[in-house]
Amino acid sequence: MPALLPAASRLLLLPRAWLSMASASPPPQSSPASGSGYVPGSVSAAFVTCPNEKVAREIARAVVEKRLAACVNLVPQISSILCSLLSDLSSYEWKGKIEEDSEVLMMIKTQSSLVPALTEFVRSVHPYEVAEVIALPVEQGNPPYLHWVRQVTESVSDSGTTPSSA
């Protein structure tokens, strides 16, 4: 059995996008990366948790049908551990209760410019009072895949309109 790598060595194995996320620096808006035609940060991976697979499938199908996303992966049976807030979310006071729930994680690939519309749609159909929608810019990846994500979602991005939530 191979020995575990020291913590510093494991960090080197993390994707570059995760490391740049930790630095809190905005995604670069530079020229296309080394001839691939991909502009770093123009595609994002958004993450949404759902209470069960039925809800996740319904939302996933809807965002793909509306072309708010090119692809959604569902990761079942994740465990979420969180601290509860009071019902009045404006106060942000802790109840002091730690909760643990089983959820389904949606990994949504879309254009970064569509993240606000995606977030708005998810919030409009999600059963949670405060839906988790977070997005990370994709710095690097397989150029044909990244091109495909942009191509599939292009008509929504170019229209400049937000798809209806119906």
Accessible surface in RSA format (square Angstrom, percent):
REM  Atomic radii and reference values for relative SASA: ProtOr
REM  Chains: A
REM  Algorithm: Lee & Richards
REM  Probe-radius: 1.40
REM  Slices: 20
REM RES _ NUM      All-atoms   Total-Side   Main-Chain    Non-polar    All polar
REM                ABS   REL    ABS   REL    ABS   REL    ABS   REL    ABS   REL
RES MET A   1   229.59 118.9 147.42  97.6  82.17 195.6 119.44 101.5 110.16 145.9
RES PRO A   2   121.36  88.4 100.58  91.7  20.78  75.5 112.08  92.5   9.28  57.6
RES ALA A   3    94.68  87.1  64.26  99.2  30.42  69.2  74.36 104.7  20.32  53.8
RES LEU A   4   161.50  89.9 137.08  98.1  24.42  61.4 139.10  97.7  22.40  60.3
RES LEU A   5    82.97  46.2  78.53  56.2   4.44  11.2  79.03  55.5   3.94  10.6
RES PRO A   6    89.67  65.4  77.23  70.4  12.45  45.2  89.61  74.0   0.06   0.4
RES ALA A   7    63.25  58.2  55.44  85.6   7.81  17.8  55.88  78.7   7.37  19.5
RES ALA A   8    72.95  67.1  64.21  99.1   8.74  19.9  66.99  94.3   5.96  15.8
RES SER A   9    37.34  31.6  34.35  45.8   2.99   6.9   9.51  20.3  27.83  39.0
RES ARG A  10   116.05  48.7 112.44  57.3   3.61   8.6  48.33  66.0  67.73  41.0
RES LEU A  11    98.27  54.7  97.82  70.0   0.45   1.1  98.14  68.9   0.13   0.4
RES LEU A  12   148.41  82.7 123.15  88.1  25.25  63.5 124.17  87.2  24.24  65.2
RES LEU A  13   128.00  71.3 100.01  71.5  27.99  70.4 103.72  72.8  24.27  65.3
RES LEU A  14    62.35  34.7  54.23  38.8   8.13  20.4  54.77  38.5   7.58  20.4
RES PRO A  15    67.70  49.3  56.26  51.3  11.45  41.6  67.70  55.9   0.00   0.0
RES ARG A  16   141.14  59.3 131.19  66.9   9.95  23.7  46.68  63.8  94.46  57.3
RES ALA A  17    22.35  20.5  17.56  27.1   4.79  10.9  17.63  24.8   4.71  12.5
RES TRP A  18   119.44  47.9 116.67  56.5   2.77   6.5  99.35  53.0  20.10  32.6
RES LEU A  19    75.23  41.9  68.46  49.0   6.77  17.0  68.86  48.4   6.37  17.1
RES SER A  20    35.83  30.3  29.33  39.1   6.50  15.0  30.33  64.6   5.50   7.7
RES MET A  21    92.99  48.2  71.36  47.2  21.62  51.5  75.49  64.2  17.49  23.2
RES ALA A  22    85.00  78.2  47.14  72.8  37.85  86.1  57.86  81.5  27.14  71.9
RES SER A  23    72.93  61.6  40.32  53.8  32.61  75.1  49.05 104.4  23.88  33.5
RES ALA A  24    92.62  85.2  56.98  87.9  35.64  81.1  68.45  96.4  24.17  64.0
RES SER A  25    65.01  54.9  47.54  63.4  17.47  40.2  38.19  81.3  26.82  37.6
RES PRO A  26   111.21  81.1  93.82  85.5  17.39  63.2 100.92  83.3  10.29  63.9
RES PRO A  27    47.76  34.8  39.80  36.3   7.96  28.9  42.40  35.0   5.36  33.3
RES PRO A  28    56.55  41.2  45.89  41.8  10.66  38.7  56.55  46.7   0.00   0.0
RES GLN A  29   145.95  81.6 110.46  80.7  35.49  84.5  61.70 131.3  84.25  63.9
RES SER A  30    61.49  52.0  44.98  60.0  16.51  38.0  47.37 100.9  14.12  19.8
RES SER A  31    83.49  70.5  68.12  90.9  15.36  35.4  44.57  94.9  38.91  54.5
RES PRO A  32    70.12  51.1  57.26  52.2  12.86  46.7  57.26  47.3  12.86  79.9
RES ALA A  33    36.71  33.8  29.24  45.1   7.47  17.0  36.70  51.7   0.01   0.0
RES SER A  34   117.90  99.6  72.41  96.6  45.48 104.8  64.06 136.4  53.83  75.4
RES GLY A  35    81.66 100.7   0.00   N/A  81.66 100.7  42.00 115.2  39.66  88.8
RES SER A  36    48.24  40.8  14.27  19.0  33.97  78.3  22.40  47.7  25.84  36.2
RES GLY A  37    56.54  69.7   0.00   N/A  56.54  69.7  31.83  87.3  24.71  55.3
RES TYR A  38    14.37   6.7  10.54   6.0   3.82   9.9  14.24  10.7   0.13   0.2
RES VAL A  39    50.13  33.0  48.86  44.2   1.27   3.1  48.86  42.5   1.27   3.4
RES PRO A  40    14.08  10.3  13.50  12.3   0.58   2.1  13.50  11.1   0.58   3.6
RES GLY A  41     4.92   6.1   0.00   N/A   4.92   6.1   0.82   2.3   4.10   9.2
RES SER A  42    22.90  19.3  13.73  18.3   9.16  21.1  20.72  44.1   2.18   3.1
RES VAL A  43     0.44   0.3   0.44   0.4   0.00   0.0   0.44   0.4   0.00   0.0
RES SER A  44     5.26   4.4   5.26   7.0   0.00   0.0   0.00   0.0   5.26   7.4
RES ALA A  45    19.36  17.8  19.36  29.9   0.00   0.0  19.36  27.3   0.00   0.0
RES ALA A  46     0.00   0.0   0.00   0.0   0.00   0.0   0.00   0.0   0.00   0.0
RES PHE A  47    41.39  20.7  41.39  25.6   0.00   0.0  41.39  25.1   0.00   0.0
RES VAL A  48     0.00   0.0   0.00   0.0   0.00   0.0   0.00   0.0   0.00   0.0
RES THR A  49     9.02   6.4   9.02   9.1   0.00   0.0   5.30   7.1   3.72   5.6
RES CYS A  50     0.00   0.0   0.00   0.0   0.00   0.0   0.00   0.0   0.00   0.0
RES PRO A  51    46.19  33.7  28.63  26.1  17.56  63.8  30.41  25.1  15.78  98.1
RES ASN A  52    69.23  47.7  65.41  63.2   3.82   9.2  32.37  77.9  36.86  35.6
RES GLU A  53    73.50  42.2  69.90  52.9   3.60   8.6  26.53  51.3  46.97  38.4
RES LYS A  54   144.33  70.4 134.57  82.6   9.76  23.2 106.68  96.0  37.65  40.1
RES VAL A  55    26.95  17.7  26.95  24.4   0.00   0.0  26.95  23.4   0.00   0.0
RES ALA A  56     0.00   0.0   0.00   0.0   0.00   0.0   0.00   0.0   0.00   0.0
RES ARG A  57   139.54  58.6 135.57  69.1   3.97   9.5  47.76  65.3  91.77  55.6
RES GLU A  58    95.17  54.6  83.74  63.4  11.43  27.2  46.94  90.8  48.23  39.4
RES ILE A  59     6.43   3.7   5.20   3.9   1.23   3.0   6.43   4.6   0.00   0.0
RES ALA A  60    11.02  10.1  10.77  16.6   0.25   0.6  11.01  15.5   0.01   0.0
RES ARG A  61   167.54  70.3 159.38  81.2   8.16  19.4  48.83  66.7 118.71  71.9
RES ALA A  62    23.85  21.9  21.68  33.5   2.17   4.9  23.56  33.2   0.29   0.8
RES VAL A  63     0.00   0.0   0.00   0.0   0.00   0.0   0.00   0.0   0.00   0.0
RES VAL A  64    46.18  30.4  46.18  41.8   0.00   0.0  46.18  40.1   0.00   0.0
RES GLU A  65   117.25  67.3  90.26  68.3  26.99  64.3  41.51  80.3  75.74  61.8
RES LYS A  66    44.31  21.6  32.08  19.7  12.23  29.1  25.23  22.7  19.08  20.3
RES ARG A  67   106.61  44.8 106.61  54.3   0.00   0.0  15.28  20.9  91.33  55.4
RES LEU A  68     0.66   0.4   0.66   0.5   0.00   0.0   0.66   0.5   0.00   0.0
RES ALA A  69     0.00   0.0   0.00   0.0   0.00   0.0   0.00   0.0   0.00   0.0
RES ALA A  70     8.69   8.0   0.00   0.0   8.69  19.8   0.00   0.0   8.69  23.0
RES CYS A  71    32.78  24.8  28.78  32.1   3.99   9.4   5.28  13.4  27.50  29.7
RES VAL A  72    25.85  17.0   1.61   1.5  24.24  58.4   1.61   1.4  24.24  65.7
RES ASN A  73    62.12  42.8  58.94  57.0   3.18   7.7  14.24  34.3  47.88  46.3
RES LEU A  74    45.73  25.5  20.36  14.6  25.37  63.8  20.36  14.3  25.37  68.3
RES VAL A  75    54.54  35.9  53.65  48.6   0.89   2.2  54.54  47.4   0.00   0.0
RES PRO A  76    76.25  55.6  66.89  61.0   9.37  34.0  66.89  55.2   9.37  58.2
RES GLN A  77   155.77  87.1 130.03  95.0  25.74  61.3  34.78  74.0 120.99  91.8
RES ILE A  78    40.40  23.0  35.32  26.3   5.08  12.2  40.11  28.9   0.29   0.8
RES SER A  79    82.68  69.9  53.19  71.0  29.49  67.9  20.03  42.7  62.64  87.8
RES SER A  80    21.16  17.9  16.30  21.8   4.86  11.2  15.10  32.2   6.06   8.5
RES ILE A  81   119.61  68.1  87.73  65.4  31.88  76.8  87.73  63.2  31.88  86.5
RES LEU A  82    77.46  43.1  69.49  49.7   7.97  20.0  77.46  54.4   0.00   0.0
RES CYS A  83    43.63  33.0  27.68  30.9  15.95  37.5  16.74  42.4  26.89  29.0
RES SER A  84    10.43   8.8   6.20   8.3   4.23   9.7   9.24  19.7   1.19   1.7
RES LEU A  85    48.62  27.1  35.72  25.6  12.90  32.4  35.72  25.1  12.90  34.7
RES LEU A  86    69.48  38.7  68.43  49.0   1.05   2.6  68.43  48.1   1.05   2.8
RES SER A  87   102.20  86.4  81.11 108.3  21.08  48.6  55.86 118.9  46.34  64.9
RES ASP A  88    82.15  57.5  74.48  74.1   7.68  18.2  36.53  86.0  45.62  45.5
RES LEU A  89    50.55  28.2  45.76  32.7   4.79  12.0  46.38  32.6   4.17  11.2
RES SER A  90    94.17  79.6  61.79  82.5  32.39  74.6  54.16 115.3  40.01  56.1
RES SER A  91    44.44  37.6  17.59  23.5  26.85  61.9  27.29  58.1  17.15  24.0
RES TYR A  92   151.74  70.8 136.68  77.8  15.06  39.2  92.47  69.5  59.27  73.1
RES GLU A  93   100.22  57.5  95.81  72.5   4.41  10.5  31.29  60.5  68.92  56.3
RES TRP A  94   166.62  66.9 140.61  68.1  26.01  61.1 113.53  60.5  53.09  86.1
RES LYS A  95   116.17  56.7  79.99  49.1  36.18  86.1  38.93  35.0  77.24  82.3
RES GLY A  96    62.97  77.7   0.00   N/A  62.97  77.7  31.88  87.5  31.09  69.6
RES LYS A  97   122.98  60.0 117.31  72.0   5.67  13.5  71.23  64.1  51.75  55.1
RES ILE A  98   115.72  65.8  91.92  68.5  23.80  57.4  91.92  66.2  23.80  64.6
RES GLU A  99    53.01  30.4  48.34  36.6   4.66  11.1  13.98  27.0  39.03  31.9
RES GLU A 100   118.53  68.1  89.71  67.9  28.83  68.6  29.99  58.0  88.54  72.3
RES ASP A 101    67.45  47.2  61.25  61.0   6.20  14.7  16.95  39.9  50.50  50.4
RES SER A 102    78.82  66.6  59.73  79.7  19.09  44.0  44.00  93.7  34.82  48.8
RES GLU A 103    13.82   7.9  11.91   9.0   1.91   4.6   1.91   3.7  11.91   9.7
RES VAL A 104     9.13   6.0   9.13   8.3   0.00   0.0   9.13   7.9   0.00   0.0
RES LEU A 105    35.89  20.0  35.89  25.7   0.00   0.0  35.89  25.2   0.00   0.0
RES MET A 106     0.00   0.0   0.00   0.0   0.00   0.0   0.00   0.0   0.00   0.0
RES MET A 107    63.04  32.6  63.04  41.7   0.00   0.0  47.57  40.4  15.46  20.5
RES ILE A 108     0.00   0.0   0.00   0.0   0.00   0.0   0.00   0.0   0.00   0.0
RES LYS A 109    23.84  11.6  23.84  14.6   0.00   0.0  22.12  19.9   1.72   1.8
RES THR A 110     0.00   0.0   0.00   0.0   0.00   0.0   0.00   0.0   0.00   0.0
RES GLN A 111     6.55   3.7   6.55   4.8   0.00   0.0   0.24   0.5   6.30   4.8
RES SER A 112    34.25  28.9  26.07  34.8   8.19  18.9  26.32  56.0   7.94  11.1
RES SER A 113    78.89  66.7  46.26  61.7  32.63  75.2  57.55 122.5  21.34  29.9
RES LEU A 114     9.04   5.0   8.99   6.4   0.06   0.1   9.04   6.4   0.00   0.0
RES VAL A 115    28.10  18.5  28.10  25.4   0.00   0.0  28.10  24.4   0.00   0.0
RES PRO A 116    93.42  68.1  81.72  74.5  11.70  42.5  89.07  73.5   4.35  27.0
RES ALA A 117    13.77  12.7  10.08  15.6   3.69   8.4  11.89  16.7   1.88   5.0
RES LEU A 118     0.00   0.0   0.00   0.0   0.00   0.0   0.00   0.0   0.00   0.0
RES THR A 119    36.71  26.1  36.71  37.2   0.00   0.0  32.03  43.0   4.68   7.1
RES GLU A 120   103.50  59.4  98.28  74.4   5.22  12.4  37.64  72.8  65.87  53.8
RES PHE A 121     8.72   4.4   6.96   4.3   1.76   4.6   8.47   5.1   0.25   0.7
RES VAL A 122     0.00   0.0   0.00   0.0   0.00   0.0   0.00   0.0   0.00   0.0
RES ARG A 123   171.06  71.8 150.36  76.6  20.70  49.3  28.04  38.3 143.02  86.7
RES SER A 124    65.14  55.0  22.67  30.2  42.47  97.8  34.35  73.2  30.79  43.1
RES VAL A 125    60.92  40.1  33.29  30.1  27.63  66.6  40.12  34.9  20.80  56.4
RES HIS A 126    15.01   8.2   0.16   0.1  14.86  38.0   0.16   0.2  14.86  17.3
RES PRO A 127    80.01  58.3  39.96  36.4  40.05 145.6  51.83  42.8  28.18 175.1
RES TYR A 128    69.29  32.3  57.80  32.9  11.48  29.9  54.35  40.8  14.93  18.4
RES GLU A 129   146.49  84.1 102.51  77.6  43.97 104.7  57.14 110.5  89.34  72.9
RES VAL A 130    98.28  64.7  78.92  71.4  19.36  46.7  81.80  71.1  16.47  44.7
RES ALA A 131    18.33  16.9   1.15   1.8  17.18  39.1   1.15   1.6  17.18  45.5
RES GLU A 132    69.56  39.9  60.76  46.0   8.80  21.0  33.17  64.2  36.40  29.7
RES VAL A 133    27.65  18.2   3.31   3.0  24.34  58.7   3.31   2.9  24.34  66.0
RES ILE A 134    93.30  53.1  88.53  66.0   4.77  11.5  93.30  67.2   0.00   0.0
RES ALA A 135    34.85  32.0   7.95  12.3  26.90  61.2   8.17  11.5  26.68  70.7
RES LEU A 136    34.47  19.2  34.22  24.5   0.26   0.6  34.27  24.1   0.21   0.6
RES PRO A 137    36.80  26.8  34.87  31.8   1.93   7.0  34.87  28.8   1.93  12.0
RES VAL A 138    27.43  18.0  26.71  24.2   0.72   1.7  27.43  23.8   0.00   0.0
RES GLU A 139     5.96   3.4   4.91   3.7   1.05   2.5   1.97   3.8   4.00   3.3
RES GLN A 140   108.96  60.9  89.40  65.3  19.56  46.6  37.53  79.9  71.43  54.2
RES GLY A 141    43.48  53.6   0.00   N/A  43.48  53.6  27.72  76.1  15.77  35.3
RES ASN A 142    93.36  64.4  79.55  76.9  13.81  33.3  32.01  77.0  61.35  59.3
RES PRO A 143    57.17  41.7  53.66  48.9   3.50  12.7  54.38  44.9   2.78  17.3
RES PRO A 144    92.73  67.6  79.48  72.5  13.25  48.2  87.72  72.4   5.01  31.2
RES TYR A 145    80.07  37.4  75.04  42.7   5.03  13.1  76.23  57.3   3.85   4.7
RES LEU A 146     7.08   3.9   7.08   5.1   0.00   0.0   7.08   5.0   0.00   0.0
RES HIS A 147   118.50  64.8 113.94  79.2   4.56  11.7  80.56  83.0  37.94  44.1
RES TRP A 148    97.32  39.1  97.27  47.1   0.05   0.1  77.22  41.2  20.10  32.6
RES VAL A 149     0.00   0.0   0.00   0.0   0.00   0.0   0.00   0.0   0.00   0.0
RES ARG A 150    84.42  35.4  84.40  43.0   0.02   0.0  14.11  19.3  70.31  42.6
RES GLN A 151   109.46  61.2  96.67  70.7  12.79  30.5  25.77  54.8  83.70  63.5
RES VAL A 152    35.55  23.4  24.55  22.2  11.00  26.5  31.39  27.3   4.16  11.3
RES THR A 153     0.00   0.0   0.00   0.0   0.00   0.0   0.00   0.0   0.00   0.0
RES GLU A 154    84.19  48.3  84.19  63.7   0.00   0.0  14.22  27.5  69.97  57.1
RES SER A 155    77.79  65.7  62.42  83.3  15.37  35.4  55.93 119.1  21.87  30.6
RES VAL A 156    18.45  12.1  14.24  12.9   4.21  10.1  16.73  14.5   1.72   4.7
RES SER A 157    34.01  28.7  13.76  18.4  20.26  46.7   3.10   6.6  30.91  43.3
RES ASP A 158   109.96  77.0  76.98  76.6  32.98  78.0  32.33  76.1  77.63  77.4
RES SER A 159    64.25  54.3  31.62  42.2  32.64  75.2  40.57  86.4  23.69  33.2
RES GLY A 160    71.83  88.6   0.00   N/A  71.83  88.6  38.12 104.6  33.71  75.5
RES THR A 161    93.59  66.6  82.66  83.8  10.93  26.0  70.68  94.9  22.91  34.6
RES THR A 162    73.97  52.6  49.13  49.8  24.84  59.2  19.86  26.7  54.11  81.8
RES PRO A 163    32.10  23.4  15.19  13.8  16.91  61.5  26.17  21.6   5.92  36.8
RES SER A 164    76.58  64.7  59.45  79.3  17.13  39.4  50.38 107.3  26.19  36.7
RES SER A 165    55.96  47.3  41.15  54.9  14.81  34.1   9.10  19.4  46.86  65.7
RES ALA A 166   117.99 108.5  60.05  92.7  57.94 131.8  98.62 138.9  19.37  51.3
END  Absolute sums over single chains surface
CHAIN  1 A    10549.8       8281.4       2268.4       6498.0       4051.8
END  Absolute sums over all chains
TOTAL         10549.8       8281.4       2268.4       6498.0       4051.8
